[in-house]
């Protein structure tokens, strides 16, 4: 009886692990789409509404879901409350939330590069920088979708099958 309960626990835990890892694979493209939409909204706020950067970030934080809402909220707070540059506020905000996202190092580098130029140029140059960043994120999203399609089902199956292998070896 104890062996059966142990086998069920092992099988359930490895299956859960596979499901969690596949969730990360499916979250990455979703968060990249949200990030692209946020940058497009930021572009509209800068170009057409002439909204100050801290106010635009606060508005974005209200529209987005976590963890991106947390990022823009922190960015807005740092711009309003601290004596800091836009680049430093952007960088610190990225560092604070990055581990809670499903995104990887290439996206972090793209966002850091964008933060280097944010607020330093006129509106037209800023729009070009946003479009460049969007094209880089588009490439990363395509790669993330490709990885999701390739590996999501395999990871789920691998979780179940590794649990079965462990149970068989222990019996």
C-alpha positions in Angstrom: 0.0 0.0 0.0 2.8 2.4 0.9 4.6 1.6 -2.4 1.4 2.6 -4.4 1.0 5.8 -2.5 4.7 6.6 -3.0 4.5 5.8 -6.7 1.5 8.1 -7.1 3.3 10.9 -5.3 6.4 10.5 -7.5 4.3 10.3 -10.6 2.3 13.4 -9.6 5.3 15.4 -8.7 7.2 14.7 -11.9 4.1 15.4 -13.9 3.6 18.7 -12.1 7.2 19.6 -12.8 6.7 19.0 -16.5 3.5 21.1 -16.5 5.3 24.0 -14.7 8.2 24.0 -17.1 5.8 23.9 -20.1 3.9 26.8 -18.5 7.2 28.9 -18.7 7.4 28.0 -22.4 3.9 29.3 -23.0 4.3 32.4 -20.8 7.3 33.8 -22.6 5.5 34.5 -26.0 2.6 35.9 -24.1 4.7 38.3 -22.0 6.6 39.3 -25.1 3.3 40.2 -26.9 2.3 42.3 -23.8 5.7 44.0 -23.8 5.4 44.9 -27.5 1.9 46.2 -26.9 3.2 48.3 -24.0 5.9 49.8 -26.0 3.4 50.7 -28.8 1.2 52.4 -26.2 4.3 54.2 -24.9 5.0 55.4 -28.4 1.5 56.7 -28.8 1.7 58.5 -25.4 5.0 60.1 -26.4 4.2 61.0 -30.0 0.6 62.0 -29.9 -0.4 62.7 -26.4 2.8 64.4 -25.4 2.5 62.7 -22.0 5.5 63.0 -19.6 7.4 59.7 -19.2 6.4 59.1 -15.6 2.8 59.6 -16.3 2.9 57.4 -19.5 4.5 54.6 -17.4 1.9 54.9 -14.7 -0.9 54.6 -17.3 0.8 51.6 -18.8 1.0 50.0 -15.3 -2.7 50.3 -14.9 -3.4 48.6 -18.3 -1.0 45.7 -18.0 -1.0 42.5 -16.0 1.8 41.4 -13.7 4.8 41.3 -13.9 4.9 44.0 -16.6 2.5 46.2 -14.6 4.9 46.0 -11.7 7.8 47.0 -13.9 6.1 50.1 -15.3 4.8 51.0 -11.9 8.3 50.8 -10.3 9.7 52.8 -13.3 7.1 55.5 -12.8 7.7 55.7 -9.0 11.4 55.9 -9.5 11.1 58.8 -11.9 8.7 60.7 -9.6 10.2 60.1 -6.2 14.0 59.7 -6.7 16.6 62.0 -8.1 17.7 59.7 -10.9 18.1 59.5 -14.6 15.7 57.8 -16.9 18.3 55.2 -17.8 19.0 54.3 -14.1 15.3 54.2 -13.2 14.7 51.9 -16.2 17.6 49.7 -15.4 16.8 49.3 -11.7 13.2 48.6 -12.5 14.2 45.9 -14.9 16.5 44.3 -12.4 13.8 44.2 -9.7 11.2 42.4 -11.8 13.2 40.4 -14.3 13.4 37.1 -12.3 9.6 37.1 -12.0 9.1 37.1 -15.8 9.4 34.2 -18.2 11.6 36.2 -20.5 15.2 35.4 -21.1 18.6 37.1 -21.4 18.2 38.3 -25.0 15.0 40.2 -24.0 16.8 41.7 -21.0 19.6 43.0 -23.3 17.0 44.5 -25.8 15.2 46.3 -22.9 18.5 47.6 -21.4 19.5 48.9 -24.8 16.2 50.6 -25.2 16.5 52.1 -21.7 19.8 53.6 -22.7 18.1 55.8 -25.3 14.8 56.5 -23.5 14.2 60.1 -22.8 17.5 61.2 -24.5 16.2 62.1 -27.9 13.5 64.1 -29.6 10.1 62.5 -30.2 11.0 61.4 -33.8 14.2 59.7 -32.8 12.5 58.2 -29.8 9.9 56.7 -32.1 12.6 55.2 -34.3 14.2 53.6 -31.2 10.8 52.2 -30.1 10.3 50.7 -33.6 13.8 49.2 -33.5 13.1 47.7 -30.1 9.8 46.3 -31.4 11.4 44.6 -34.3 14.0 43.0 -32.0 11.2 41.8 -29.7 9.2 40.5 -32.7 12.2 38.3 -33.6 12.4 37.0 -30.0 8.7 36.4 -29.9 8.9 34.3 -33.1 11.7 32.3 -31.5 9.7 31.9 -28.3 6.7 30.6 -30.2 8.8 28.2 -32.2 10.3 26.9 -29.0 6.9 26.6 -27.4 5.6 24.6 -30.4 8.6 22.3 -30.4 9.1 21.6 -26.7 5.9 22.2 -24.8 4.3 18.9 -25.5 7.6 17.1 -25.1 8.2 18.6 -21.7 4.8 17.6 -20.4 5.3 14.0 -21.7 8.9 13.9 -20.3 7.5 14.8 -16.8 5.1 11.9 -16.8 7.5 9.5 -18.4 10.4 10.3 -16.0 8.0 9.7 -13.1 7.0 6.3 -14.6 10.7 5.5 -15.0 11.5 6.3 -11.4 8.5 4.3 -10.2 9.5 1.3 -12.3 13.1 1.5 -11.0 12.0 1.7 -7.4 9.5 -1.2 -7.6 
